[in-house]
Amino acid sequence: MSDFSVKPVLRGERALLRPFEAEDVPVLARILDDPEVARLTGSPEEPLGMDRLRAWYGSRNDQTDRLDLAVVDLASGALVGEVVLNNWDEPNRNCNFRILIGPGGRDRGLGTEAARLIVGYAFEQLGLHRVSLHVLSHNPRARRAYEKVGFVAEGVDRQSLWQGGEWIDEIRMAILAPEWATHHGRPDIASVPATT
């Protein structure tokens, strides 16, 4: 692997991951403006502004050290969020993963499938060894989705985020290439004994 310059299109049963398009920016602005998105991801609560968002998302497809893809709901064709592989540590073949799903994509398995698609791509196509993430302790829905994909809790960064007048813990989670090779993002299925 040389870099993240290839921006793939990854298709599942419910979700499509694709490079960003200029038309995505107003939708992403609405998603990022959702108070629940800010609370559950630790994102800034103040709007970033359309010019800044256009510049940011307009440059994602040119990045060679990270992979940012839009998450599209195949049932409706609507953009519902984003997935990102970033903080690439090339010598150690690892990177960070993050996902953001807006209100229109929640509670239907889109986030779990999008995570499986991008993590599978990280291991099977990019040859990474480790993918890690941080999840806020008050976001159990996200943590459960990560566990469904095979991420394992490794520790807690205590009181690492000041939000809403209180300190919030972050849970460190990761998945390794040998684990992915065993269950391909479905650890519950891999642990069920075969019947004869």
Steps between C-alpha positions, in 0.01 A plus 500: 500500500636841412224735616128566517481669159248252356148605600289186451127448473396229747151351484316299762137391528387826665785747465718636223832667578626737231727801451351838590331717237445878505124447539560323833606813688154643584386157624814461710446848643154392622639176643782680682252758632303228682551542878499122550787461250705757693421337835575143393816573300653785700484722190497877542153625580537822300434477123812490284353710218434401140829639362703300746294185439534538122877535535525201734279256311623629165853393594424153643540317169851643453641372830760224483542451875134438589180361354173691540185356342133600499246252640188469282181316599431270204127483577449876461814613318553758776839598639488417872859541623867430452769245581869586540829317527758752626807544720679248281814351654657349189796313659271326748216449250232651720255786493206655680138449398207730555143512380222756516140406424238775497137475611380362165722194525466390860358180646488299176842335494653746253780598738590140578505406133699812405754414771529141371553623145777749581675279757488208256655724237772606748604141565427326172603767250736734684680232700471675834572311821303707752204739488415691818242752617373696798134501600348731760371317807151650459463348151412134568324466162829569319697274732259213432533555124880489530482180705276344233780567249761345732659798674625415849517746791861558602471768765349827610635850458344640815338845490655589165217720367327795668145508365175642630653596833647159580803285427442211260710183473611356166525126447789381283412211269687319224482208263800308363551337161511143645168564676344632179632196310317275750159669496493759216313749714249254642651373829166370630470266202864389525452398863198278433606136476420325175222242516529159341 
